[in-house]
């Protein structure tokens, strides 16, 4: 794996993990649109660890509040932090269960590459337009503390749709939050907190696969990729949260529409992406 390939994978993962544009789609498109091989599980785990550290650090206050709340729940004391921790767990169950059930299918060999890119294109377009609709028609009146249990579960069910390549985990959860009347930055904040158990689960599954494959060695390339993903993810979160406090999702919607149309055009007019 070349240094340029490694750096691009780390940058793409770090930038796109928390923006509503689908990190998994971009990581799939890198080998699909180039002659580069797949980056492999060890790099996947490294960049996910990097992005996980970024969200833990940026939202350290929320994380600490949830940890304290969970500990107090264990001794019978109910706090807002404990409620938030339980809501994050509740909203994470659908995607974790669905992800485990579909693990073999998602990571299986022999997928039709053209079909996969086509799915990414249509999901990028469709869910991007849905995000625009949610942002246009919904009020901004609710914060995280206003979420009920049913609201958390609905956002969690929406998150399970992120298993469709191109949907975007952050994008679909922010869309659901906006439809529920959450402020833009609050919808993003809850989405970021939901990423913690999701990334942990995905990283654990990938780590088990690495262990079973006998290739769990920590390499210099993995350390570089993880460190770069951490830095870029931290910057991406900071920029996104600052942007959403004063503006909407329009730039991300425009990007998704252009990317989706570009991929459909590429599939239609060129043989660049053959079936596999």
Secondary structure, DSSP 8 states (H G I E B T S, - for coil): --HHHHHHHHHHHHHHTTTTT-HHHHHHHHHHHSS-----HHHHHHHHHHHHHHHHHHTHHHHHHHHHHHHHHHTT---HHHHHHHHHHHHHHHHHHHHHHTHHHHH-S---HHHHHHHHHHHHHHHHHHHHHHHHH----B-GGG--HHHHHHHHHHHHGGGSTTS-HHHHHHHHHHHTTB-HHHHHHHHHHHHHHHHHHHHHHHHHHHHHHT-----HHHHHHHHHHHHHHHHHHHHHHHHHTTS-SHHHHHHHHHHHHHHHHHHHH--SS---
